[in-house]
Amino acid sequence: MCASLPAKEAPGPRVLVIFLHGVVQPDSGWQWAQQRGAARAGARRGVAVLMPRGRRGIGPRAVPRSASTSMEDWWCWPTSAAAQAAHEDALLAEWDAARAELERRAGGRFERVLVFGFSNGAYYATSLAMRGRLQVDGYAAFAGGSGARHLERSGAQTRLRVPVFVGWGGKDPAHKDQVALARMLRRLKWPSKSLGKPRAGHAMTDDQVDEALDFLIGRRGGARKPGGGRGARGR
C-alpha cells in the first residue's frame, strides 16, 4: 500500500483521500501511473492520499480486445457479493490499519476521510456508498459506477447517506453507466453532484477532482462526521 502526504496542508479540515485504482494488469505499471496521478492531485490540493491495492482472482472473465488473456487474475476490487463476502472485511481492515499508521506519521487524526474510485475502483466505491459500509465523509466515482437495480435497492435502505460525486467523460464508452448513477442518486434524493466532460475519455480530470473535493469538503460534506470513527461498519 502506498501513501502520500502533502508538503503543505490546505487550510481547513485535515483531509485523507483513499484512492481505489482501476483494473490493473500485473507487472504492467498501470497501477503506478494511477498512484502517481492521485499523489499529484493530493499534493496540488494539500490533502493526504492513501492508495491501497485490490485483490487478484476476482476480476472480470471477459477478454478485452487489447489483452491476450482474461482479466480474472488482474488487480481488481470485489464488486460482486461473493467477492465481497470473501475479501471485503480483510480489505477494509487493511485500510483502517494503514490510516492509523498514516495519522501517526502525520501527527494527528484526519478530520475528513473520502473515498475516490477510478474505473473498477469507482464501481466498488459506489457499492460501498450504497451499502453504507464505511464510516467516511464522502465518495467520488470517476469513469465508473452505475445505477444498477441492486445498488438502488441497497441505497434505498441505507441510513448513512454521505455525499457522492460522479464524474465521467463523454468519449468514455461506458459513460452511460455514470449518467445512470447520477440519475439514481437523484431518485433516491441522495446528496450528490455530477460533472461530465464531453471531450474527456476514460479518465479523471483535474477539474473533476477539484469539483469533488470542493463539494465533499464543503458544508454538505461536513454535515455528518462519521470519518472521525474507527473501522468499517455495516448497515
C-alpha positions in Angstrom: 0.0 0.0 0.0 1.3 3.5 -0.9 0.6 6.8 0.7 1.4 10.5 0.0 1.5 13.3 2.5 1.4 16.9 1.1 4.4 19.2 1.7 1.9 21.8 2.9 -1.7 21.0 4.0 -4.6 23.1 2.7 -6.3 25.4 5.2 -9.4 23.9 6.9 -10.0 20.3 8.0 -7.3 17.8 7.6 -8.3 15.5 4.7 -7.4 12.0 3.7 -8.4 10.6 0.3 -8.5 6.8 0.0 -7.9 6.2 -3.8 -9.1 3.0 -5.4 -7.4 2.1 -8.6 -9.0 0.7 -11.7 -8.4 -2.8 -13.1 -4.6 -3.3 -13.4 -2.7 -5.9 -15.3 0.1 -7.4 -13.1 3.6 -6.1 -13.7 2.2 -3.6 -16.3 3.0 -0.3 -14.4 -0.6 0.9 -14.8 -1.2 1.0 -11.0 2.0 3.0 -10.5 0.8 5.5 -13.1 -2.6 5.8 -11.4 -0.9 6.2 -8.0 1.3 9.0 -9.3 -1.7 10.8 -10.6 -3.5 10.5 -7.3 -0.4 11.7 -5.4 0.0 14.6 -7.7 -3.6 15.7 -7.2 -3.2 15.3 -3.4 -0.1 17.4 -3.4 -1.8 20.1 -5.6 -4.7 20.3 -3.2 -2.8 19.9 0.1 -4.5 16.6 1.1 -3.1 13.2 2.1 -3.8 10.2 -0.2 -3.8 6.5 0.8 -3.6 4.1 -2.2 -4.5 0.5 -1.3 -4.3 -2.4 -3.7 -7.1 -4.7 -4.7 -7.1 -8.5 -5.0 -6.2 -10.9 -7.8 -8.5 -13.7 -8.9 -11.8 -11.7 -8.7 -11.6 -9.8 -12.0 -14.0 -10.0 -14.9 -13.6 -13.1 -17.0 -14.4 -11.3 -20.3 -11.3 -10.8 -22.5 -10.8 -7.2 -23.6 -9.8 -6.5 -27.2 -6.4 -5.2 -26.1 -5.5 -8.2 -23.9 -4.4 -11.7 -24.8 -5.8 -13.3 -21.6 -8.7 -12.9 -19.2 -8.7 -10.1 -16.7 -9.8 -12.5 -13.9 -6.3 -12.6 -12.3 -5.7 -8.8 -12.7 -5.8 -6.5 -9.6 -9.4 -5.6 -9.0 -11.9 -4.7 -6.3 -14.7 -7.0 -5.0 -17.7 -5.7 -6.8 -19.7 -8.9 -6.6 -21.5 -10.2 -3.5 -19.4 -13.4 -3.5 -16.1 -11.5 -3.7 -17.2 -9.1 -1.0 -18.0 -12.0 1.3 -14.6 -13.5 0.7 -12.4 -10.4 0.7 -14.1 -7.2 2.0 -13.5 -7.5 5.7 -9.8 -8.1 5.2 -9.5 -5.2 2.7 -11.2 -2.7 5.0 -9.2 -3.8 8.0 -6.0 -3.1 5.9 -7.3 0.4 5.1 -8.1 1.1 8.7 -4.6 0.0 9.9 -2.9 2.0 7.2 -4.9 5.1 8.1 -3.9 4.7 11.7 -0.2 4.5 10.7 -0.5 7.5 8.4 -2.1 9.5 11.1 0.7 8.6 13.4 3.3 9.8 10.8 1.3 12.9 10.0 1.0 13.9 13.7 -2.8 13.8 14.1 -6.1 12.4 13.0 -7.8 13.3 9.7 -11.0 15.3 10.1 -12.4 14.3 6.8 -12.0 10.9 5.1 -13.1 10.5 1.5 -13.1 7.5 -0.9 -12.2 8.2 -4.5 -12.6 5.4 -7.1 -11.5 5.3 -10.7 -13.0 2.9 -13.2 -13.3 -0.5 -11.4 -12.5 1.3 -8.2 -15.4 3.7 -8.8 -17.8 0.7 -9.2 -16.6 -0.6 -5.8 -16.8 2.9 -4.2 -20.4 3.1 -5.4 -21.2 -0.2 -3.8 -19.6 0.8 -0.5 -21.6 4.1 -0.5 -24.9 2.4 -1.4 -24.5 -0.2 1.4 -23.3 2.4 3.9 -20.4 0.1 4.5 -17.8 2.7 5.7 -17.7 5.4 8.3 -16.3 8.1 5.9 -17.4 11.6 4.9 -18.0 11.2 1.2 -17.3 9.3 -2.1 -16.3 10.3 -5.6 -16.7 7.9 -8.6 -14.7 8.7 -11.7 -15.2 6.9 -15.0 -17.1 4.1 -13.1 -20.1 3.3 -11.0 -23.6 2.6 -12.2 -27.3 2.9 -11.3 -27.9 -0.9 -11.2 -31.1 -2.1 -9.6 -29.3 -3.9 -6.8 -27.4 -0.7 -5.9 -30.6 1.3 -5.9 -32.3 -1.3 -3.6 -29.3 -1.1 -1.2 -29.3 2.7 -1.3 -33.0 2.9 -0.5 -32.4 1.0 2.7 -29.1 2.8 3.8 -29.3 5.3 6.6 -25.7 6.5 6.3 -26.1 8.8 3.3 -22.8 10.7 2.9 -22.4 12.8 -0.3 -21.4 11.2 -3.6 -19.7 13.0 -6.5 -19.9 11.4 -10.0 -17.5 12.4 -12.8 -17.4 11.0 -16.4 -16.1 11.7 -19.9 -18.4 11.9 -22.9 -15.9 9.9 -25.0 -15.8 7.1 -22.5 -17.7 4.1 -24.0 -19.1 3.3 -20.5 -20.2 6.8 -19.6 -23.9 5.9 -19.8 -23.4 3.9 -16.6 -22.2 7.0 -14.7 -25.1 9.1 -16.1 -27.4 6.3 -14.8 -25.7 6.5 -11.4 -26.2 10.3 -11.2 -29.9 9.8 -12.1 -30.3 7.0 -9.5 -28.8 9.3 -6.8 -31.3 12.0 -7.7 -34.2 9.5 -7.5 -33.0 8.4 -4.0 -32.7 12.1 -3.0 -29.1 11.3 -2.1 -26.8 14.3 -1.5 -24.8 14.3 -4.8 -23.2 16.2 -7.6 -22.1 15.2 -11.0 -19.8 16.6 -13.7 -19.5 15.3 -17.2 -16.7 16.4 -19.5 -17.9 16.0 -23.1 -14.4 15.8 -24.6 -12.8 13.6 -21.9 -12.4 9.8 -22.3 -11.9 7.2 -19.6 -10.2 9.5 -17.1 -10.5 11.6 -14.1 -9.6 15.2 -14.9 -8.1 17.8 -12.6 -11.2 20.0 -12.7 -13.4 17.0 -11.8 -11.1 16.2 -8.8 -11.3 19.8 -7.8 -15.1 19.9 -8.0 -15.3 16.6 -6.0 -13.0 18.0 -3.2 -14.8 21.3 -3.1 -18.2 19.5 -2.8 -17.2 16.9 -0.3 -15.1 19.0 2.0 -17.7 21.8 2.0 -20.7 22.3 4.2 -22.6 19.4 2.8 -19.7 17.1 3.1 -19.3 18.1 6.7 -22.9 17.8 7.8 -22.1 14.4 9.2 -18.7 13.5 10.8 -18.6 9.7 10.6 -15.0 9.7 9.4 -13.9 10.5 12.9 -14.7 7.0 14.0 -12.5 3.9 13.6 -13.1 1.0 11.3 -15.8 -0.2 8.9 -19.4 -0.5 9.9 -22.2 -2.3 8.2 -25.8 -1.3 8.0 
